[in-house]
Amino acid sequence: MAEIASASACAAKKNAPVQSIARAYLDFAIANQGLWRMLFEHQLALGELVLSWYMQETQQVFAVLFKVLRELDKQHSDAEVQLAAQALMKSVQGIANAKPNPASH
C-alpha cells in the first residue's frame, strides 16, 4: 500500500491528477497481481479486526486522492469530497479486480 500511496502522490503532480492516480493504482495491480489478490481477496475471520498498519496505509492512498479532489472541487463539503474519493478508489479497485487472472485461463 505504501507503494500505491507513493505512486499516487507522484501521479497527483501531473496535469491530469485524478486519471494519473487511477492509472498508477491500476499499474500497481497489474505489476503485482499476487499481492493485489492477497490484499483484496483475503477474507477476515468473523470477529477478526483489520490490522492498524493496513488501515493507516490505506488512508494514505485515500488522503492523496482526497487532496486532489478537494483542490478541484471547492463547492462541496469535505464529507462529500471524501465520499467521492472513496467511491472513485473503490471503482478503480473494481476495475482492477475485473481484469482476467492469467492463472485462471
N, C-alpha and C positions, 0 to 999 in steps of 0.2 A: 504494500500500500504506500509506503514511503516513496517508492519509485514512481507510482502513479501521481502522487502529490507533487513531486519534483518536476516530472514531465508536464503536468498541468500548469504549474507555476511558470515554466518556461514558455509554454504554448500561449498562456494568457497575455504575454507581452507582444504577440504578433498582431497583425491588422484585423484579423477575424478571430478574436479570442474564444468565443463560445465554440465555434467549429474546430478551432485548433485544440482546445481541451478535449472535446469529444474524440477527435482523431487520435490524440495522444493516448487516451483511455483505450480505444479500440486497438491501436497498435500494440499496447502493452498486452492486451488479452490475446492477440494473435501470436505475439512473440513468446508468451509464457502460458501456453494453453493448459499445462498440467497444474500450475499454480493457480491460474484463473478458476479452473474447475474445483480445485480444493477450497478456494475462498468462497465460492458462491453456490456450490452444490453440497457442501458439508451440512448435515443436519444435526443440530444440537439435541442431546437427550432431553426429555421432558424435565424441566426444572433447572437445567444447566444454564448458567449465565454466560453471556458473551464476554470475552476477556477484555479488560480495560484498555490494554495497549492497542487492541484491534479497533476498539471504538474511537480511541484518540486518533489513530492513523486515518480511519475513515472520515472523521471530522475534518482532518486537514484537507482531504480532497474536496469535500463539500465547501470548506471555507474559501478555497481558491475560486471555485465557480460562483459562490455567493458574492464575493468581492467584485468579480467581473460583471455579474448581472446587476448588482447594486449600482455600479458606475453607469451602466447602460439604461437603467430604469429608475428614475428619480421620483416617479409619481406613486408607486405602490409602497406599502409598508414593508418593514424588514421581514415580518412574518410571511407576507405574500411572496416576497422575493426568495426567502428560504424555502418555501413550499415549491416554487418554480424550480429552484436549483435541485431539490430532491427529486422532483418529477423528471427533470432532464437527465440526471445521473441514472435514475432507475430505467429510463428509456434506453439510454446508451448501454447499460448492463444487459437489458433485454435483447438488444441488437447483437451484442457480443455473444450472448448465450444462444442465440438463434442460429449462429453460423454453424455449418456442418462440422462435426467432430471427425477428423480423418481416421481415427481409430475405429469408428463405428461403420466404416464402409468396407 
